[in-house]
Protein backbone atom coordinates (compact mmCIF):
# COMPACT_ATOMS: atom_id res chain seq x y z
CA UNK A 1 0.00 0.00 0.00
CA UNK A 2 1.17 3.48 -0.78
CA UNK A 3 0.75 5.35 2.46
CA UNK A 4 -1.64 8.26 2.27
CA UNK A 5 0.40 9.99 4.93
CA UNK A 6 1.12 13.45 3.56
CA UNK A 7 4.87 13.40 4.14
CA UNK A 8 5.29 10.17 2.21
CA UNK A 9 3.12 11.44 -0.61
CA UNK A 10 5.27 14.56 -0.87
CA UNK A 11 8.41 12.40 -1.01
CA UNK A 12 6.87 10.38 -3.79
CA UNK A 13 5.97 13.53 -5.71
CA UNK A 14 9.46 14.97 -5.34
CA UNK A 15 11.14 11.71 -6.39
CA UNK A 16 9.20 11.56 -9.62
CA UNK A 17 8.76 15.21 -10.48
CA UNK A 18 8.65 15.89 -14.18
CA UNK A 19 7.74 12.52 -15.65
CA UNK A 20 4.20 11.88 -16.90
CA UNK A 21 2.63 8.66 -18.17
CA UNK A 22 0.01 9.45 -20.83
CA UNK A 23 -2.42 6.69 -21.82
CA UNK A 24 -4.11 7.46 -25.13
CA UNK A 25 -7.64 6.01 -25.33
CA UNK A 26 -7.09 3.18 -22.85
CA UNK A 27 -9.86 0.60 -22.95
CA UNK A 28 -10.26 -1.57 -19.85
CA UNK A 29 -10.34 0.21 -16.48
CA UNK A 30 -8.51 -2.83 -15.11
CA UNK A 31 -5.54 -2.08 -17.35
CA UNK A 32 -5.42 1.53 -16.18
CA UNK A 33 -5.36 0.20 -12.61
CA UNK A 34 -2.48 -2.14 -13.40
CA UNK A 35 -0.63 0.77 -15.01
CA UNK A 36 -1.12 2.77 -11.79
CA UNK A 37 0.30 -0.13 -9.79
CA UNK A 38 3.36 -0.32 -12.09
CA UNK A 39 3.76 3.46 -11.75
CA UNK A 40 3.65 3.11 -7.97
CA UNK A 41 6.39 0.47 -8.17
CA UNK A 42 8.53 2.94 -10.10
CA UNK A 43 7.74 6.00 -7.99
CA UNK A 44 5.72 7.72 -10.72
CA UNK A 45 2.48 9.51 -9.93
CA UNK A 46 1.56 11.80 -12.88
CA UNK A 47 -1.02 9.74 -14.81
CA UNK A 48 -2.87 11.39 -17.69
CA UNK A 49 -5.70 9.78 -19.62
CA UNK A 50 -6.83 10.81 -23.09
CA UNK A 51 -10.44 9.76 -23.77
CA UNK A 52 -10.61 6.59 -21.61
CA UNK A 53 -13.19 4.34 -23.30
CA UNK A 54 -14.96 3.16 -20.16
CA UNK A 55 -15.26 6.60 -18.54
CA UNK A 56 -13.59 8.08 -15.49
CA UNK A 57 -13.49 7.67 -12.52
CA UNK A 58 -13.56 3.91 -12.93
CA UNK A 59 -14.04 1.43 -10.09
CA UNK A 60 -12.30 -1.40 -11.99
CA UNK A 61 -9.20 0.80 -12.22
CA UNK A 62 -9.18 1.37 -8.45
CA UNK A 63 -9.66 -2.35 -7.75
CA UNK A 64 -6.79 -3.36 -10.07
CA UNK A 65 -4.38 -0.75 -8.74
CA UNK A 66 -3.53 -2.95 -5.71
CA UNK A 67 -3.14 -0.01 -3.39
CA UNK A 68 -1.90 2.58 -5.87
CA UNK A 69 -5.24 4.36 -5.59
CA UNK A 70 -3.56 7.71 -4.82
CA UNK A 71 -2.27 7.62 -8.39
CA UNK A 72 -5.72 6.73 -9.73
CA UNK A 73 -7.32 9.56 -7.74
CA UNK A 74 -4.73 12.07 -8.94
CA UNK A 75 -5.10 11.03 -12.60
CA UNK A 76 -6.24 13.75 -15.01
CA UNK A 77 -8.47 13.22 -18.02
CA UNK A 78 -8.01 15.11 -21.29
CA UNK A 79 -10.02 15.09 -24.49
CA UNK A 80 -7.00 15.16 -26.82
CA UNK A 81 -3.36 14.07 -26.74
CA UNK A 82 -2.31 17.63 -27.64
CA UNK A 83 -4.00 18.98 -24.48
CA UNK A 84 -2.58 16.18 -22.33
CA UNK A 85 1.01 17.00 -23.30
CA UNK A 86 0.72 20.80 -23.69
CA UNK A 87 2.94 21.53 -20.64
CA UNK A 88 5.60 18.92 -21.48
CA UNK A 89 8.80 19.78 -23.35
CA UNK A 90 10.01 16.29 -24.21
CA UNK A 91 7.61 13.52 -25.16
CA UNK A 92 8.36 10.07 -26.53
CA UNK A 93 5.83 7.66 -28.05
CA UNK A 94 6.05 4.02 -26.93
CA UNK A 95 5.49 1.67 -29.82
CA UNK A 96 6.60 -1.79 -30.87
CA UNK A 97 5.40 -1.60 -34.46
CA UNK A 98 7.85 -0.47 -37.13
CA UNK A 99 6.40 2.48 -39.05
CA UNK A 100 7.15 4.07 -42.34
CA UNK A 101 8.10 7.31 -40.67
CA UNK A 102 11.43 9.05 -40.21
CA UNK A 103 11.85 9.42 -36.47
CA UNK A 104 14.40 8.99 -33.73
CA UNK A 105 14.05 5.65 -31.93
CA UNK A 106 15.23 5.17 -28.34
CA UNK A 107 15.62 2.12 -26.15
CA UNK A 108 13.97 2.55 -22.73
CA UNK A 109 17.44 2.81 -21.18
CA UNK A 110 18.66 5.58 -23.46
CA UNK A 111 15.23 7.28 -23.34
CA UNK A 112 15.32 7.35 -19.54
CA UNK A 113 18.83 8.83 -19.62
CA UNK A 114 17.85 11.59 -22.08
CA UNK A 115 14.55 12.38 -20.34
CA UNK A 116 16.32 12.52 -16.98
CA UNK A 117 18.84 14.99 -18.43
CA UNK A 118 15.98 17.14 -19.72
CA UNK A 119 14.13 17.00 -16.39
CA UNK A 120 17.28 17.86 -14.44
CA UNK A 121 17.64 20.86 -16.78
CA UNK A 122 14.12 21.96 -15.82
CA UNK A 123 11.90 20.37 -18.47
CA UNK A 124 8.80 18.23 -17.99
CA UNK A 125 8.85 14.93 -19.81
CA UNK A 126 6.39 12.19 -20.62
CA UNK A 127 5.80 9.00 -22.54
CA UNK A 128 2.70 8.25 -24.62
CA UNK A 129 1.25 4.74 -24.55
CA UNK A 130 -1.46 3.66 -26.99
CA UNK A 131 -4.58 1.62 -26.46
CA UNK A 132 -4.23 -2.05 -25.62
CA UNK A 133 -4.81 -3.72 -28.98
CA UNK A 134 -3.69 -1.08 -31.42
CA UNK A 135 -0.90 1.00 -29.94
CA UNK A 136 -0.56 4.61 -31.02
CA UNK A 137 -1.67 5.86 -34.42
CA UNK A 138 0.82 7.79 -36.54
CA UNK A 139 -0.76 11.18 -35.77
CA UNK A 140 -0.11 10.61 -32.08
CA UNK A 141 3.44 9.47 -32.82
CA UNK A 142 3.98 12.74 -34.76
CA UNK A 143 3.11 14.70 -31.59
CA UNK A 144 6.17 13.21 -29.90
CA UNK A 145 9.87 14.06 -30.21
CA UNK A 146 10.64 10.47 -31.03
CA UNK A 147 9.75 6.85 -30.49
CA UNK A 148 10.58 4.53 -27.61
CA UNK A 149 10.78 0.82 -28.47
CA UNK A 150 11.62 -1.97 -26.05
CA UNK A 151 14.21 -4.40 -27.45
CA UNK A 152 12.65 -7.78 -26.68
CA UNK A 153 12.22 -11.13 -28.41
CA UNK A 154 11.32 -10.11 -31.99
CA UNK A 155 9.21 -13.27 -32.32
CA UNK A 156 6.99 -12.39 -29.36
CA UNK A 157 6.89 -8.67 -28.74
CA UNK A 158 3.38 -8.14 -27.44
CA UNK A 159 3.65 -6.49 -24.03
CA UNK A 160 0.53 -5.62 -22.14
CA UNK A 161 0.04 -1.97 -21.27
CA UNK A 162 1.12 -2.26 -17.63
CA UNK A 163 4.24 -4.25 -18.58
CA UNK A 164 5.27 -1.59 -21.10
CA UNK A 165 4.78 1.13 -18.45
CA UNK A 166 6.68 -1.00 -15.92
CA UNK A 167 9.74 -1.35 -18.16
CA UNK A 168 9.83 2.37 -18.99
CA UNK A 169 9.23 3.34 -15.35
CA UNK A 170 11.86 0.84 -14.19
CA UNK A 171 14.49 2.40 -16.44
CA UNK A 172 13.41 5.89 -15.30
CA UNK A 173 13.77 4.83 -11.65
CA UNK A 174 17.24 3.34 -12.29
CA UNK A 175 18.53 6.70 -13.56
CA UNK A 176 18.04 8.14 -10.06
CA UNK A 177 18.64 5.02 -7.99
CA UNK A 178 21.91 4.57 -6.14
CA UNK A 179 21.71 0.90 -5.23
CA UNK A 180 25.12 -0.65 -5.91
CA UNK A 181 24.97 -3.38 -8.57
CA UNK A 182 26.28 -5.86 -6.08
CA UNK A 183 26.76 -5.71 -2.34
CA UNK A 184 27.02 -7.94 0.68
CA UNK A 185 23.92 -7.79 2.87
CA UNK A 186 25.06 -8.44 6.42
CA UNK A 187 22.95 -10.03 9.10
CA UNK A 188 22.52 -7.83 12.16
CA UNK A 189 25.28 -7.36 14.73
CA UNK A 190 28.18 -8.44 12.60
CA UNK A 191 30.69 -6.97 10.15
CA UNK A 192 33.05 -8.28 7.47
CA UNK A 193 35.94 -10.23 8.98
CA UNK A 194 39.31 -8.50 8.99
CA UNK A 195 42.49 -10.20 7.84
CA UNK A 196 43.72 -10.90 11.36
CA UNK A 197 40.52 -12.89 11.96
CA UNK A 198 40.89 -14.66 8.61
CA UNK A 199 44.52 -15.59 9.36
CA UNK A 200 43.44 -16.81 12.79
CA UNK A 201 40.97 -19.16 11.11
CA UNK A 202 43.52 -20.33 8.53
CA UNK A 203 46.21 -21.06 11.13
CA UNK A 204 43.73 -22.83 13.39
CA UNK A 205 42.50 -25.00 10.50
CA UNK A 206 46.00 -25.70 9.17
CA UNK A 207 47.35 -26.68 12.55
CA UNK A 208 44.48 -29.16 13.03
CA UNK A 209 45.10 -30.47 9.49
CA UNK A 210 48.79 -30.95 10.39
CA UNK A 211 47.79 -32.87 13.53
CA UNK A 212 45.32 -35.19 11.72
CA UNK A 213 47.83 -35.83 8.94
CA UNK A 214 45.81 -34.27 6.06
CA UNK A 215 48.82 -32.07 5.19
CA UNK A 216 51.43 -34.72 5.76
CA UNK A 217 52.96 -34.62 2.21
CA UNK A 218 55.43 -31.76 2.69
CA UNK A 219 55.88 -31.02 -1.00
CA UNK A 220 52.16 -30.53 -1.53
CA UNK A 221 51.51 -28.61 1.67
CA UNK A 222 52.03 -25.03 0.35
CA UNK A 223 49.70 -25.56 -2.64
CA UNK A 224 47.02 -27.21 -0.55
CA UNK A 225 47.17 -24.46 2.05
CA UNK A 226 46.78 -21.81 -0.64
CA UNK A 227 43.87 -23.64 -2.27
CA UNK A 228 42.02 -23.97 1.02
CA UNK A 229 42.69 -20.33 1.93
CA UNK A 230 41.30 -19.23 -1.44
CA UNK A 231 38.01 -21.02 -0.81
CA UNK A 232 37.39 -18.98 2.31
CA UNK A 233 38.77 -15.74 0.84
CA UNK A 234 36.11 -15.94 -1.91
CA UNK A 235 33.32 -16.38 0.59
CA UNK A 236 33.60 -12.82 1.98
CA UNK A 237 33.20 -14.07 5.57
CA UNK A 238 31.83 -12.03 8.45
CA UNK A 239 33.48 -11.93 11.87
CA UNK A 240 30.58 -14.06 13.17
CA UNK A 241 31.10 -16.61 10.40
CA UNK A 242 34.82 -16.87 11.20
CA UNK A 243 33.90 -17.75 14.78
CA UNK A 244 31.34 -20.28 13.51
CA UNK A 245 33.95 -21.91 11.26
CA UNK A 246 36.50 -22.06 14.08
CA UNK A 247 33.83 -23.83 16.11
CA UNK A 248 33.28 -26.25 13.21
CA UNK A 249 37.04 -26.97 13.02
CA UNK A 250 37.30 -27.51 16.77
CA UNK A 251 34.18 -29.68 16.77
CA UNK A 252 35.48 -31.94 13.99
CA UNK A 253 39.01 -32.10 15.45
CA UNK A 254 37.91 -32.88 18.99
CA UNK A 255 35.50 -35.53 17.79
CA UNK A 256 38.26 -37.29 15.88
CA UNK A 257 40.47 -37.21 18.98
CA UNK A 258 37.87 -39.03 21.07
CA UNK A 259 38.66 -42.70 21.56
CA UNK A 260 36.45 -44.98 19.49
CA UNK A 261 33.83 -46.67 21.65
CA UNK B 1 1.98 -15.70 -31.10
CA UNK B 2 5.17 -17.63 -30.79
CA UNK B 3 5.35 -19.62 -33.99
CA UNK B 4 5.45 -23.36 -33.53
CA UNK B 5 7.51 -23.63 -36.67
CA UNK B 6 10.52 -25.74 -35.71
CA UNK B 7 13.17 -23.38 -37.04
CA UNK B 8 11.87 -20.47 -35.02
CA UNK B 9 11.61 -22.61 -31.92
CA UNK B 10 15.24 -23.64 -32.35
CA UNK B 11 16.26 -19.99 -32.69
CA UNK B 12 14.42 -19.22 -29.50
CA UNK B 13 16.12 -22.07 -27.69
CA UNK B 14 19.55 -21.02 -28.86
CA UNK B 15 19.00 -17.38 -27.91
CA UNK B 16 18.11 -18.26 -24.37
CA UNK B 17 20.23 -21.29 -23.71
CA UNK B 18 21.34 -21.61 -20.14
CA UNK B 19 18.86 -19.45 -18.27
CA UNK B 20 16.04 -21.06 -16.28
CA UNK B 21 13.11 -19.47 -14.47
CA UNK B 22 12.18 -21.53 -11.41
CA UNK B 23 8.82 -20.84 -9.73
CA UNK B 24 8.72 -22.24 -6.21
CA UNK B 25 5.19 -23.30 -5.19
CA UNK B 26 3.32 -20.95 -7.51
CA UNK B 27 -0.36 -20.68 -6.65
CA UNK B 28 -2.66 -19.49 -9.44
CA UNK B 29 -2.28 -21.14 -12.85
CA UNK B 30 -3.09 -17.75 -14.34
CA UNK B 31 0.07 -16.31 -12.81
CA UNK B 32 2.19 -19.12 -14.24
CA UNK B 33 0.67 -18.32 -17.65
CA UNK B 34 1.54 -14.63 -17.29
CA UNK B 35 5.08 -15.63 -16.31
CA UNK B 36 5.30 -17.72 -19.51
CA UNK B 37 4.16 -14.70 -21.53
CA UNK B 38 6.80 -12.49 -19.90
CA UNK B 39 9.40 -15.20 -20.58
CA UNK B 40 8.32 -15.26 -24.24
CA UNK B 41 8.78 -11.49 -24.41
CA UNK B 42 12.32 -11.92 -23.14
CA UNK B 43 13.19 -14.95 -25.27
CA UNK B 44 13.33 -17.35 -22.32
CA UNK B 45 11.84 -20.83 -22.55
CA UNK B 46 13.18 -22.96 -19.65
CA UNK B 47 10.36 -22.83 -17.09
CA UNK B 48 10.59 -25.07 -14.02
CA UNK B 49 7.84 -25.44 -11.42
CA UNK B 50 8.35 -26.69 -7.89
CA UNK B 51 5.12 -28.10 -6.42
CA UNK B 52 2.56 -25.91 -8.23
CA UNK B 53 -0.43 -25.63 -5.90
CA UNK B 54 -3.16 -26.08 -8.51
CA UNK B 55 -1.56 -29.05 -10.29
CA UNK B 56 0.01 -29.38 -13.71
CA UNK B 57 -0.78 -29.22 -16.61
CA UNK B 58 -3.12 -26.31 -15.89
CA UNK B 59 -5.59 -24.89 -18.39
CA UNK B 60 -5.68 -21.47 -16.70
CA UNK B 61 -1.93 -21.22 -17.28
CA UNK B 62 -2.31 -21.90 -20.99
CA UNK B 63 -5.15 -19.38 -21.32
CA UNK B 64 -3.16 -16.65 -19.56
CA UNK B 65 0.01 -17.25 -21.56
CA UNK B 66 -1.34 -15.24 -24.53
CA UNK B 67 0.31 -17.45 -27.09
CA UNK B 68 3.38 -18.48 -25.11
CA UNK B 69 1.94 -21.99 -24.83
CA UNK B 70 5.14 -23.57 -26.16
CA UNK B 71 6.77 -22.44 -22.94
CA UNK B 72 3.90 -23.82 -20.88
CA UNK B 73 4.06 -27.17 -22.68
CA UNK B 74 7.84 -27.40 -22.22
CA UNK B 75 7.64 -26.55 -18.49
CA UNK B 76 8.98 -29.20 -16.12
CA UNK B 77 7.59 -29.97 -12.68
CA UNK B 78 9.79 -30.91 -9.70
CA UNK B 79 8.92 -31.92 -6.18
CA UNK B 80 11.71 -29.91 -4.54
CA UNK B 81 13.75 -26.80 -5.27
CA UNK B 82 16.94 -28.84 -4.85
CA UNK B 83 15.88 -31.17 -7.70
CA UNK B 84 14.76 -28.27 -9.89
CA UNK B 85 18.18 -26.60 -9.73
CA UNK B 86 20.41 -29.68 -9.57
CA UNK B 87 21.91 -29.10 -13.05
CA UNK B 88 22.46 -25.34 -12.60
CA UNK B 89 25.78 -23.85 -11.50
CA UNK B 90 24.67 -20.32 -10.64
CA UNK B 91 21.34 -19.60 -9.02
CA UNK B 92 20.01 -16.36 -7.59
CA UNK B 93 16.91 -15.97 -5.42
CA UNK B 94 14.58 -13.09 -6.30
CA UNK B 95 13.28 -11.41 -3.19
CA UNK B 96 12.15 -7.97 -2.14
CA UNK B 97 12.15 -8.59 1.57
CA UNK B 98 15.22 -7.71 3.60
CA UNK B 99 16.38 -10.76 5.54
CA UNK B 100 18.59 -11.28 8.50
CA UNK B 101 21.01 -13.33 6.44
CA UNK B 102 24.51 -12.62 5.18
CA UNK B 103 24.28 -12.93 1.43
CA UNK B 104 25.37 -11.20 -1.74
CA UNK B 105 22.64 -8.97 -3.17
CA UNK B 106 22.49 -8.13 -6.88
CA UNK B 107 20.41 -5.67 -8.88
CA UNK B 108 18.75 -7.29 -11.93
CA UNK B 109 21.22 -5.43 -14.17
CA UNK B 110 24.33 -6.66 -12.39
CA UNK B 111 22.79 -10.11 -11.93
CA UNK B 112 22.11 -10.39 -15.66
CA UNK B 113 25.69 -9.34 -16.41
CA UNK B 114 27.19 -11.90 -14.01
CA UNK B 115 24.86 -14.71 -15.08
CA UNK B 116 25.58 -13.98 -18.75
CA UNK B 117 29.32 -14.20 -18.01
CA UNK B 118 28.78 -17.56 -16.33
CA UNK B 119 26.62 -18.87 -19.19
CA UNK B 120 29.12 -17.70 -21.80
CA UNK B 121 31.74 -19.62 -19.81
CA UNK B 122 29.60 -22.76 -20.09
CA UNK B 123 27.48 -22.72 -16.94
CA UNK B 124 23.71 -23.05 -16.61
CA UNK B 125 22.05 -20.32 -14.61
CA UNK B 126 18.65 -19.67 -13.12
CA UNK B 127 16.60 -17.42 -10.88
CA UNK B 128 14.22 -18.64 -8.16
CA UNK B 129 10.92 -16.83 -7.68
CA UNK B 130 8.71 -17.51 -4.68
CA UNK B 131 4.98 -17.93 -4.39
CA UNK B 132 2.78 -14.90 -5.00
CA UNK B 133 1.97 -13.73 -1.50
CA UNK B 134 4.98 -14.89 0.46
CA UNK B 135 8.06 -14.87 -1.72
CA UNK B 136 10.81 -17.37 -0.98
CA UNK B 137 11.46 -18.79 2.46
CA UNK B 138 14.97 -18.59 3.89
CA UNK B 139 15.74 -22.26 3.23
CA UNK B 140 15.12 -21.69 -0.47
CA UNK B 141 17.23 -18.53 -0.39
CA UNK B 142 20.08 -20.56 1.13
CA UNK B 143 20.00 -22.87 -1.92
CA UNK B 144 21.03 -19.92 -4.09
CA UNK B 145 24.42 -18.24 -4.59
CA UNK B 146 22.90 -14.89 -3.71
CA UNK B 147 19.85 -12.69 -3.78
CA UNK B 148 18.43 -10.59 -6.60
CA UNK B 149 16.45 -7.52 -5.52
CA UNK B 150 14.83 -5.01 -7.87
CA UNK B 151 15.54 -1.42 -6.84
CA UNK B 152 12.10 0.19 -7.02
CA UNK B 153 10.04 2.65 -5.01
CA UNK B 154 10.74 1.56 -1.41
CA UNK B 155 7.25 2.72 -0.42
CA UNK B 156 5.51 0.43 -2.91
CA UNK B 157 7.64 -2.56 -3.75
CA UNK B 158 5.07 -5.29 -4.34
CA UNK B 159 5.60 -6.65 -7.84
CA UNK B 160 3.41 -9.41 -9.12
CA UNK B 161 5.14 -12.62 -10.13
CA UNK B 162 5.03 -11.97 -13.89
CA UNK B 163 6.33 -8.42 -13.46
CA UNK B 164 9.28 -9.65 -11.41
CA UNK B 165 10.07 -12.25 -14.08
CA UNK B 166 9.65 -9.61 -16.79
CA UNK B 167 12.19 -7.25 -15.21
CA UNK B 168 14.75 -10.01 -14.69
CA UNK B 169 14.16 -11.40 -18.20
CA UNK B 170 14.33 -7.92 -19.69
CA UNK B 171 17.77 -7.32 -18.16
CA UNK B 172 18.89 -10.76 -19.28
CA UNK B 173 17.76 -10.00 -22.85
CA UNK B 174 19.57 -6.63 -22.82
CA UNK B 175 22.91 -8.31 -22.10
CA UNK B 176 22.72 -9.99 -25.52
CA UNK B 177 20.79 -7.34 -27.44
CA UNK B 178 22.60 -5.09 -29.88
CA UNK B 179 19.96 -2.42 -30.47
CA UNK B 180 21.70 0.97 -30.37
CA UNK B 181 20.43 3.18 -27.54
CA UNK B 182 19.34 5.76 -30.07
CA UNK B 183 19.03 5.67 -33.83
CA UNK B 184 17.19 7.33 -36.67
CA UNK B 185 14.50 5.12 -38.19
CA UNK B 186 14.22 6.09 -41.85
CA UNK B 187 11.07 5.79 -43.92
CA UNK B 188 11.49 3.60 -46.97
CA UNK B 189 13.34 4.78 -50.07
CA UNK B 190 15.27 7.60 -48.49
CA UNK B 191 18.57 8.23 -46.71
CA UNK B 192 20.05 10.94 -44.49
CA UNK B 193 20.67 14.18 -46.40
CA UNK B 194 24.28 14.97 -47.22
CA UNK B 195 25.84 18.37 -46.60
CA UNK B 196 25.58 19.44 -50.24
CA UNK B 197 21.82 18.91 -50.03
CA UNK B 198 21.66 20.75 -46.71
CA UNK B 199 23.63 23.71 -48.11
CA UNK B 200 21.35 23.73 -51.15
CA UNK B 201 18.37 24.09 -48.82
CA UNK B 202 20.07 26.79 -46.73
CA UNK B 203 21.09 28.87 -49.77
CA UNK B 204 17.64 28.51 -51.32
CA UNK B 205 15.95 29.62 -48.10
CA UNK B 206 18.40 32.45 -47.43
CA UNK B 207 18.09 33.82 -50.97
CA UNK B 208 14.28 33.90 -50.63
CA UNK B 209 14.65 35.52 -47.20
CA UNK B 210 16.92 38.17 -48.80
CA UNK B 211 14.28 38.80 -51.50
CA UNK B 212 11.38 39.15 -49.06
CA UNK B 213 13.42 41.43 -46.81
CA UNK B 214 13.49 39.17 -43.71
CA UNK B 215 17.30 39.43 -43.65
CA UNK B 216 17.46 43.11 -44.52
CA UNK B 217 19.42 44.24 -41.41
CA UNK B 218 22.97 43.56 -42.61
CA UNK B 219 24.55 43.57 -39.15
CA UNK B 220 22.19 40.87 -37.91
CA UNK B 221 22.24 38.74 -41.07
CA UNK B 222 25.17 36.39 -40.15
CA UNK B 223 23.73 35.54 -36.72
CA UNK B 224 20.23 34.95 -38.08
CA UNK B 225 21.55 32.75 -40.86
CA UNK B 226 23.50 30.65 -38.36
CA UNK B 227 20.51 30.34 -36.03
CA UNK B 228 18.23 29.19 -38.84
CA UNK B 229 20.84 26.74 -40.15
CA UNK B 230 21.20 25.26 -36.65
CA UNK B 231 17.48 24.52 -36.46
CA UNK B 232 17.65 22.32 -39.53
CA UNK B 233 21.02 20.79 -38.62
CA UNK B 234 19.49 19.49 -35.38
CA UNK B 235 16.59 17.87 -37.23
CA UNK B 236 18.75 15.20 -38.91
CA UNK B 237 16.92 15.64 -42.22
CA UNK B 238 16.59 12.99 -44.91
CA UNK B 239 17.17 13.73 -48.58
CA UNK B 240 13.38 13.44 -49.09
CA UNK B 241 12.74 15.93 -46.30
CA UNK B 242 15.20 18.45 -47.82
CA UNK B 243 13.20 18.29 -51.06
CA UNK B 244 9.95 18.72 -49.10
CA UNK B 245 11.34 21.78 -47.31
CA UNK B 246 12.58 23.31 -50.56
CA UNK B 247 9.03 22.86 -51.87
CA UNK B 248 7.71 24.56 -48.74
CA UNK B 249 10.10 27.52 -49.26
CA UNK B 250 9.18 27.84 -52.95
CA UNK B 251 5.48 27.53 -52.13
CA UNK B 252 5.59 30.30 -49.52
CA UNK B 253 7.82 32.54 -51.66
CA UNK B 254 5.77 32.20 -54.83
CA UNK B 255 2.54 32.80 -52.96
CA UNK B 256 3.90 36.05 -51.55
CA UNK B 257 4.94 37.15 -55.04
CA UNK B 258 1.41 36.76 -56.39
CA UNK B 259 -0.45 40.05 -56.71
CA UNK B 260 -3.11 40.52 -54.03
CA UNK B 261 -6.58 40.04 -55.45
Interface residues (C-beta under 8 A of the other chain):
Chain A: X1 X2 X3 X8 X11 X12 X15 X38 X40 X41 X42 X43 X66 X67 X68 X98 X99 X100 X101 X102 X103 X104 X105 X106 X107 X109 X110 X113 X114 X147 X149 X150 X151 X152 X153 X155 X156 X157 X158 X159 X162 X163 X166 X167 X170 X173 X174 X177 X179 X180 X181 X182 X183 X184 X185 X186 X187 X188 X190 X236 X238 X240 X241
Chain B: X1 X2 X3 X8 X11 X12 X15 X38 X40 X41 X42 X43 X66 X67 X68 X98 X99 X100 X101 X102 X103 X104 X105 X106 X107 X109 X110 X113 X114 X147 X149 X150 X151 X152 X153 X155 X156 X157 X158 X159 X162 X163 X166 X167 X170 X173 X174 X177 X179 X180 X181 X182 X183 X184 X185 X186 X187 X188 X190 X236 X238 X240 X241
